[in-house]
Amino acid sequence: MQTMNETPAQQPHSTRLWIGIAIIVFGILAALDNLPFVRDHEHFFLNLWPVILIIVGIGKVSRGSAEKGISGYLFMLAGAFILIHNFGSDSLADAMGPLFIVAVGVFLVTKALRKNRGVPPDLAAHDSFISSTAIFGGNKRRVTHQDFKGGELTAIFGGFELDLRQATIEGNQVRVDVFVLFGGGEIKIPQHWAVSMKGTPMLGSFEDKTLHMPSAEGDAPRVHLVVTGLVLFGGLTVMN
């Protein structure tokens, strides 16, 4: 069975994929600001809030499980109905062409990357795998699992705190992938864990503030935490 630990630097981050797509879609919609359809509608971007529901729905469907797939389609359906209500069917029809092209592009990108997702579905569904997203808010998680499998953490205009000080793993290596955009994150680990920071900061920071404790003879093998991901206009700190 494929695990997240086997290929820590080669698999893409599934949440990051959808965030990137959302940013692209937002850029396209912003370009539409020059079109009469947009100028004729007051508070155009304010009325676009149902797009958030559609993006959340797409993200849920991409997870692959039947339960999340059904809820994802419900989110997308609700977002579409509210969007039509906000703009009216005639006005929305003027923008359906570009939106359809964007939707096709999203589908093709998703199809191409599905085989190389950052987290295998069986691992993502495991109780010991942490998946956390903070948008315009904060998220704190304390892990006490004795077989911690890793995680993927996302913060957009928000922050997260992951406390692993009471966690243990099977084996000697585990990976946590992060994506931070205009936010911050903090990971706390036991003193005997070692850390490898393999993320990419862009106008941000990846900091290892752990105090490295020498291993005494007879101690259990040190756990190796590999932190990967991307930080944009924010910061990530690992400490013990």
Contacts in CASP RR format, 6 or more apart in sequence:
PFRMAT RR
TARGET T0000
AUTHOR 0000-0000-0000
METHOD contacts of the structure
MODEL  1
MQTMNETPAQQPHSTRLWIGIAIIVFGILAALDNLPFVRDHEHFFLNLWP
VILIIVGIGKVSRGSAEKGISGYLFMLAGAFILIHNFGSDSLADAMGPLF
IVAVGVFLVTKALRKNRGVPPDLAAHDSFISSTAIFGGNKRRVTHQDFKG
GELTAIFGGFELDLRQATIEGNQVRVDVFVLFGGGEIKIPQHWAVSMKGT
PMLGSFEDKTLHMPSAEGDAPRVHLVVTGLVLFGGLTVMN
1 120 0 8 1.000
1 122 0 8 1.000
2 120 0 8 1.000
2 123 0 8 1.000
3 120 0 8 1.000
3 123 0 8 1.000
3 149 0 8 1.000
4 11 0 8 1.000
4 118 0 8 1.000
4 119 0 8 1.000
4 120 0 8 1.000
4 123 0 8 1.000
4 129 0 8 1.000
4 149 0 8 1.000
4 150 0 8 1.000
4 151 0 8 1.000
4 174 0 8 1.000
4 175 0 8 1.000
4 177 0 8 1.000
5 150 0 8 1.000
5 173 0 8 1.000
5 174 0 8 1.000
5 175 0 8 1.000
5 226 0 8 1.000
8 175 0 8 1.000
8 198 0 8 1.000
8 226 0 8 1.000
8 228 0 8 1.000
9 198 0 8 1.000
9 228 0 8 1.000
10 116 0 8 1.000
11 116 0 8 1.000
11 117 0 8 1.000
11 118 0 8 1.000
11 119 0 8 1.000
12 113 0 8 1.000
12 116 0 8 1.000
12 117 0 8 1.000
12 118 0 8 1.000
13 118 0 8 1.000
13 152 0 8 1.000
13 177 0 8 1.000
13 179 0 8 1.000
13 229 0 8 1.000
13 230 0 8 1.000
14 62 0 8 1.000
14 63 0 8 1.000
14 117 0 8 1.000
14 118 0 8 1.000
14 119 0 8 1.000
14 152 0 8 1.000
15 131 0 8 1.000
15 133 0 8 1.000
15 152 0 8 1.000
15 154 0 8 1.000
15 179 0 8 1.000
16 154 0 8 1.000
16 179 0 8 1.000
16 229 0 8 1.000
16 230 0 8 1.000
17 62 0 8 1.000
17 109 0 8 1.000
17 110 0 8 1.000
17 113 0 8 1.000
18 55 0 8 1.000
18 58 0 8 1.000
18 59 0 8 1.000
18 62 0 8 1.000
19 154 0 8 1.000
19 156 0 8 1.000
19 179 0 8 1.000
19 181 0 8 1.000
21 55 0 8 1.000
21 58 0 8 1.000
21 106 0 8 1.000
21 109 0 8 1.000
22 55 0 8 1.000
24 102 0 8 1.000
25 51 0 8 1.000
25 55 0 8 1.000
25 102 0 8 1.000
25 106 0 8 1.000
28 98 0 8 1.000
28 102 0 8 1.000
29 45 0 8 1.000
29 48 0 8 1.000
29 51 0 8 1.000
32 38 0 8 1.000
32 95 0 8 1.000
32 98 0 8 1.000
33 39 0 8 1.000
33 44 0 8 1.000
37 91 0 8 1.000
37 94 0 8 1.000
37 95 0 8 1.000
38 44 0 8 1.000
40 91 0 8 1.000
41 47 0 8 1.000
41 87 0 8 1.000
41 91 0 8 1.000
47 83 0 8 1.000
47 86 0 8 1.000
47 87 0 8 1.000
48 83 0 8 1.000
48 86 0 8 1.000
50 78 0 8 1.000
50 79 0 8 1.000
50 80 0 8 1.000
50 82 0 8 1.000
50 83 0 8 1.000
50 86 0 8 1.000
51 79 0 8 1.000
51 83 0 8 1.000
53 75 0 8 1.000
53 76 0 8 1.000
53 78 0 8 1.000
53 79 0 8 1.000
53 82 0 8 1.000
54 75 0 8 1.000
54 76 0 8 1.000
54 79 0 8 1.000
54 80 0 8 1.000
54 83 0 8 1.000
56 72 0 8 1.000
56 75 0 8 1.000
57 71 0 8 1.000
57 72 0 8 1.000
57 73 0 8 1.000
57 74 0 8 1.000
57 75 0 8 1.000
57 76 0 8 1.000
58 72 0 8 1.000
58 76 0 8 1.000
58 106 0 8 1.000
59 72 0 8 1.000
60 68 0 8 1.000
60 69 0 8 1.000
60 71 0 8 1.000
60 72 0 8 1.000
60 75 0 8 1.000
61 68 0 8 1.000
61 69 0 8 1.000
61 72 0 8 1.000
61 73 0 8 1.000
61 76 0 8 1.000
62 110 0 8 1.000
62 114 0 8 1.000
63 69 0 8 1.000
63 121 0 8 1.000
63 124 0 8 1.000
64 121 0 8 1.000
65 121 0 8 1.000
65 125 0 8 1.000
83 92 0 8 1.000
84 92 0 8 1.000
87 95 0 8 1.000
118 152 0 8 1.000
118 177 0 8 1.000
119 129 0 8 1.000
119 131 0 8 1.000
119 151 0 8 1.000
119 152 0 8 1.000
123 129 0 8 1.000
123 149 0 8 1.000
124 131 0 8 1.000
126 149 0 8 1.000
127 145 0 8 1.000
128 145 0 8 1.000
128 147 0 8 1.000
128 148 0 8 1.000
128 149 0 8 1.000
128 150 0 8 1.000
129 149 0 8 1.000
129 150 0 8 1.000
129 151 0 8 1.000
130 141 0 8 1.000
130 143 0 8 1.000
130 148 0 8 1.000
130 150 0 8 1.000
130 151 0 8 1.000
130 152 0 8 1.000
130 153 0 8 1.000
130 162 0 8 1.000
130 176 0 8 1.000
131 151 0 8 1.000
131 152 0 8 1.000
132 139 0 8 1.000
132 141 0 8 1.000
132 151 0 8 1.000
132 152 0 8 1.000
132 153 0 8 1.000
132 154 0 8 1.000
132 160 0 8 1.000
132 162 0 8 1.000
133 139 0 8 1.000
133 153 0 8 1.000
133 154 0 8 1.000
133 155 0 8 1.000
133 156 0 8 1.000
134 154 0 8 1.000
134 155 0 8 1.000
134 156 0 8 1.000
134 158 0 8 1.000
134 159 0 8 1.000
134 160 0 8 1.000
135 154 0 8 1.000
135 155 0 8 1.000
135 156 0 8 1.000
135 157 0 8 1.000
135 158 0 8 1.000
136 156 0 8 1.000
136 157 0 8 1.000
136 158 0 8 1.000
137 157 0 8 1.000
137 158 0 8 1.000
137 159 0 8 1.000
138 155 0 8 1.000
138 158 0 8 1.000
138 159 0 8 1.000
138 160 0 8 1.000
139 155 0 8 1.000
139 159 0 8 1.000
139 160 0 8 1.000
139 161 0 8 1.000
140 160 0 8 1.000
140 161 0 8 1.000
140 163 0 8 1.000
141 160 0 8 1.000
141 161 0 8 1.000
141 162 0 8 1.000
141 163 0 8 1.000
142 163 0 8 1.000
142 166 0 8 1.000
143 162 0 8 1.000
143 163 0 8 1.000
143 164 0 8 1.000
143 166 0 8 1.000
143 167 0 8 1.000
144 166 0 8 1.000
144 167 0 8 1.000
145 167 0 8 1.000
145 168 0 8 1.000
146 167 0 8 1.000
146 168 0 8 1.000
147 168 0 8 1.000
147 169 0 8 1.000
147 170 0 8 1.000
148 164 0 8 1.000
148 167 0 8 1.000
148 168 0 8 1.000
148 169 0 8 1.000
148 174 0 8 1.000
149 169 0 8 1.000
149 174 0 8 1.000
150 169 0 8 1.000
150 174 0 8 1.000
150 175 0 8 1.000
150 176 0 8 1.000
151 175 0 8 1.000
151 176 0 8 1.000
151 177 0 8 1.000
152 176 0 8 1.000
152 177 0 8 1.000
152 178 0 8 1.000
152 179 0 8 1.000
153 160 0 8 1.000
153 162 0 8 1.000
153 176 0 8 1.000
153 177 0 8 1.000
153 178 0 8 1.000
153 179 0 8 1.000
153 185 0 8 1.000
154 160 0 8 1.000
154 178 0 8 1.000
154 179 0 8 1.000
154 180 0 8 1.000
155 178 0 8 1.000
155 179 0 8 1.000
155 180 0 8 1.000
155 181 0 8 1.000
155 183 0 8 1.000
155 184 0 8 1.000
155 185 0 8 1.000
156 180 0 8 1.000
156 181 0 8 1.000
156 182 0 8 1.000
156 183 0 8 1.000
157 181 0 8 1.000
157 182 0 8 1.000
157 183 0 8 1.000
158 182 0 8 1.000
158 183 0 8 1.000
158 184 0 8 1.000
159 180 0 8 1.000
159 183 0 8 1.000
159 184 0 8 1.000
159 185 0 8 1.000
160 184 0 8 1.000
160 185 0 8 1.000
160 186 0 8 1.000
161 185 0 8 1.000
161 186 0 8 1.000
161 187 0 8 1.000
161 188 0 8 1.000
162 176 0 8 1.000
162 186 0 8 1.000
162 187 0 8 1.000
162 188 0 8 1.000
163 188 0 8 1.000
164 187 0 8 1.000
164 188 0 8 1.000
164 189 0 8 1.000
164 190 0 8 1.000
164 193 0 8 1.000
164 225 0 8 1.000
165 188 0 8 1.000
165 189 0 8 1.000
165 190 0 8 1.000
165 240 0 8 1.000
166 190 0 8 1.000
167 190 0 8 1.000
168 223 0 8 1.000
169 223 0 8 1.000
171 223 0 8 1.000
172 221 0 8 1.000
172 222 0 8 1.000
172 223 0 8 1.000
172 224 0 8 1.000
173 223 0 8 1.000
173 224 0 8 1.000
173 225 0 8 1.000
173 226 0 8 1.000
174 223 0 8 1.000
174 224 0 8 1.000
174 225 0 8 1.000
174 226 0 8 1.000
175 225 0 8 1.000
175 226 0 8 1.000
175 227 0 8 1.000
175 228 0 8 1.000
176 187 0 8 1.000
176 225 0 8 1.000
176 226 0 8 1.000
176 227 0 8 1.000
176 228 0 8 1.000
177 227 0 8 1.000
177 228 0 8 1.000
177 229 0 8 1.000
178 185 0 8 1.000
178 199 0 8 1.000
178 227 0 8 1.000
178 228 0 8 1.000
178 229 0 8 1.000
178 230 0 8 1.000
178 231 0 8 1.000
178 236 0 8 1.000
179 229 0 8 1.000
179 230 0 8 1.000
179 231 0 8 1.000
180 230 0 8 1.000
180 231 0 8 1.000
180 232 0 8 1.000
180 234 0 8 1.000
180 235 0 8 1.000
180 236 0 8 1.000
181 232 0 8 1.000
181 233 0 8 1.000
181 234 0 8 1.000
182 232 0 8 1.000
182 233 0 8 1.000
182 234 0 8 1.000
183 233 0 8 1.000
183 234 0 8 1.000
183 235 0 8 1.000
184 231 0 8 1.000
184 234 0 8 1.000
184 235 0 8 1.000
184 236 0 8 1.000
185 235 0 8 1.000
185 236 0 8 1.000
185 237 0 8 1.000
186 236 0 8 1.000
186 237 0 8 1.000
186 238 0 8 1.000
186 239 0 8 1.000
187 225 0 8 1.000
187 227 0 8 1.000
187 236 0 8 1.000
187 237 0 8 1.000
187 238 0 8 1.000
187 239 0 8 1.000
188 238 0 8 1.000
188 239 0 8 1.000
188 240 0 8 1.000
189 195 0 8 1.000
189 210 0 8 1.000
189 225 0 8 1.000
189 238 0 8 1.000
189 239 0 8 1.000
189 240 0 8 1.000
190 223 0 8 1.000
190 240 0 8 1.000
191 210 0 8 1.000
191 211 0 8 1.000
191 213 0 8 1.000
191 240 0 8 1.000
192 213 0 8 1.000
192 215 0 8 1.000
192 219 0 8 1.000
192 220 0 8 1.000
192 222 0 8 1.000
192 223 0 8 1.000
193 210 0 8 1.000
193 222 0 8 1.000
193 223 0 8 1.000
193 224 0 8 1.000
193 225 0 8 1.000
193 240 0 8 1.000
194 212 0 8 1.000
194 222 0 8 1.000
194 223 0 8 1.000
194 224 0 8 1.000
194 225 0 8 1.000
195 208 0 8 1.000
195 210 0 8 1.000
195 224 0 8 1.000
195 225 0 8 1.000
195 227 0 8 1.000
195 238 0 8 1.000
196 224 0 8 1.000
196 225 0 8 1.000
196 226 0 8 1.000
196 227 0 8 1.000
197 206 0 8 1.000
197 207 0 8 1.000
197 208 0 8 1.000
197 227 0 8 1.000
197 238 0 8 1.000
198 226 0 8 1.000
198 227 0 8 1.000
198 228 0 8 1.000
198 229 0 8 1.000
199 206 0 8 1.000
199 227 0 8 1.000
199 228 0 8 1.000
199 229 0 8 1.000
199 230 0 8 1.000
199 231 0 8 1.000
200 206 0 8 1.000
200 229 0 8 1.000
200 230 0 8 1.000
200 231 0 8 1.000
201 230 0 8 1.000
201 231 0 8 1.000
201 234 0 8 1.000
201 235 0 8 1.000
201 236 0 8 1.000
202 230 0 8 1.000
202 231 0 8 1.000
202 232 0 8 1.000
202 233 0 8 1.000
203 232 0 8 1.000
203 233 0 8 1.000
203 234 0 8 1.000
204 231 0 8 1.000
204 232 0 8 1.000
204 233 0 8 1.000
204 234 0 8 1.000
204 235 0 8 1.000
205 231 0 8 1.000
205 234 0 8 1.000
205 235 0 8 1.000
205 236 0 8 1.000
205 237 0 8 1.000
206 227 0 8 1.000
206 231 0 8 1.000
206 235 0 8 1.000
206 236 0 8 1.000
207 235 0 8 1.000
207 236 0 8 1.000
207 237 0 8 1.000
207 238 0 8 1.000
208 238 0 8 1.000
209 237 0 8 1.000
209 238 0 8 1.000
209 239 0 8 1.000
210 238 0 8 1.000
210 239 0 8 1.000
210 240 0 8 1.000
211 240 0 8 1.000
215 222 0 8 1.000
225 238 0 8 1.000
227 236 0 8 1.000
227 238 0 8 1.000
END
